[in-house]
């Protein structure tokens, strides 16, 4: 608000002031700084609007469920789950190629310490397709995986290790806990609580390297010679560990986050 020097009435700053205060001969001089101020304010509003627009675009890369921000959606090209009767599939997520092969039931489990799945012998549960989020036992310890809905917002930071190198030296093949052929060169992983299969983004916090892996196995579990190994949050294939750059050191501190897939 300003006071007109002629009529001494207090008025809001507006163009109408010019018409109401005709008696003032210097009103044009008073309006000049006012108009400049208004002009500068309108200039300031432009980048604010631009920032708001940019922010709204960024938000479209996320989905919100129960007030929880979910990870960025990745486009998948091809079917990524084996259907009944299918024995092999190949699909792509970004620059990553995944090849999934159904292992023959006679193949041994790479995690042979898994005793039951969903209360059934492991091979029977695999044959019946009762693995995805089913509870299971390892050396008498009962594990209950999270639901698929809960897994969609999963993220965790902790130690990662890698496993399965011994399969290169053994005859024949091995299967994962959900019945897939284990291939140490592929980008796969084992997790104690995520539903199988699911895809996660793993980032090595020590060097910044990041990849997408298919979780298709259970673990890591406490071993007879190292009970602390069960505290690790994820076990990766050698191929995944190579891309993340920690094969030689054996373990690395990582961030693991579930990703959302959208078919192309």
Helices and strands as residue ranges (DSSP letters): E 2-3, E 10-11, H 16-20, H 27-59, E 64-65, E 68-69, E 73-77, E 88-93, E 96-101, E 108-109, E 114-117, E 120-121, H 122-127, E 136-138, E 141-143, H 148-151, E 155-162, G 165-169, E 174-175, E 188-190, E 198-204, E 210-217, G 227-231, E 234-236, H 238-244, E 251-258, E 260-263
